[in-house]
């Protein structure tokens, strides 16, 4: 028997006719469900950090593609008579020790420095993504072998390994040219930089492969290879993309460091690292420090843009990380 209602406990239930479905509660049954990437893009468009970093990187892309829009000076045309000359019309930051236009070399130097970062990141994501996905999905002996190999590479400092490797390459191939120099730096950084992506991909794949949609795909007859590359990897790429975005800036700094030490790109290649290395002699004298600060500022601003972009992408793809 129902319990008797005491005084003050009466409940009123309105008829359904008096409570129509509000517009905020309505559901578009014909609309396609939003994907993770679509929802992330909606959040990114409202994130000021993403808008600022995207604008800076868009300007950088224009500078790399069309440096002639911003200067008429040839970065390779140098006159000793203009050595350390102050700014003048058409040369807003003056000239370096060799008499080269600082502004022109900074603009054209973005090509080599950013090319190294982008190509290295692509190779690292491909190598680390494939090995990490196989290790996380297969498990067992495959996971053990790949994990031990990645541990070995993790134990080797990236810059130290690059210094040793590029020293050997420089002795064997001193005249590598533009693309040869870039290829040497990219391969060296990629060989010793992939374990981080592999670990992240491995952990993400282990988490995703136990979800329900993977079991559903397996139940309808999907093979393991199709399950891995069609269903698991696309849904496990979020942390890899975030890490790769930040790593791109790190690889640009690594190239500048190696070029500063004289082991990165050949000195004939116009790059930020070579220009900073050339200007280091001015630090002790304290004269014309802008010759060094201009390419250094361009390098710092580029790296900062990629870091801000990585933070914005992380907040969009992993909202829990922002709360933590």
C-alpha positions, 0 to 999 in steps of 0.5 A: 500500500502506498504511504499516506502523504503527510501535510506539506509533502503534496506534489503537483504534476503538471499535465504534459500539455502545459509543459511543451518541449522548450527550444533549448531541449530540442534535438535535431535528429537529422543532424550528423553527430559532431566528431571530436575534431569538430568540437575541438575546432569550435573551442579553438575558434573561441580561444584567444591564445589560438587566435594569436598564435595562428596569426603569428604563424600565418605571418611567418608562413607569408614571410617564408613564402614571399620574403621579397614582399618585406625587403628588396635587399639580397641576404647574400650581398655583403660589403665589408665597407658597410660592416656594422653600419647603423640603420638606414633607409631600406635597412631598418636594422643596419648591417652585420659584421660582414656587411650583410643586411640584418633584416633581409637575412632574418627574413630569408633565414626563416626558411631553413630554420622552420624547414628543419623544424617541420620536416623533423616533426613529420619524421618523428611523428611517422616513426614514433607513431607507427612504432608506438601504435604497434607496441600498444596494440600488439603487446607481448614481445613486440611491445617489449622490444620496441619499449627497450629500444626506445629506452635506449634512445631515451638515455641519449641526450638529443643535443649531445647525440646530434653534436656527435653525429653531425660532427662525423657527417661534417668531416665526411661531407663538408660541402652539403649545400642547402638541402643536404645540410637540412637533410643531415640535421633533420635525419639526426634529430629524427633518429634521436627524437622519436621515442617521446612520440612512440611512448605517448602513442603507445599509451594512447593506443592501449587506452583506446583499444579497450573501448566499446567501438573497437569491440563492436568493429571486431564483432562485425568482422574487422581485421586487426590491421583495419581496426588499428589504422582505421579506428584506433590510431585516429582516435589516439592521435590527440596527445600526439598532435599536442606533443608534436606541435610543441616539439616543432618549436623545440626542433627549431631551437635545436637547429639554431643551437647546432648551427650556433656551435658550427655543426648544424647547417653549413655557414653558407646557408642563411639561417637564424642559428648561423646569424646568431653565431656570427654575431656572438663576437659582438657580445663582448664589445657591447656594440651593435647588439641588435645584429644578434637580437633581431634573429634571436627575437625572430627565433623566440617569437616563432618558438613561442607561437608554436608553444602557444598553439600547442597549449591551445590544441591541448585545451581543446582536445583534452578539456580535463587537462585545463582543469588539472 
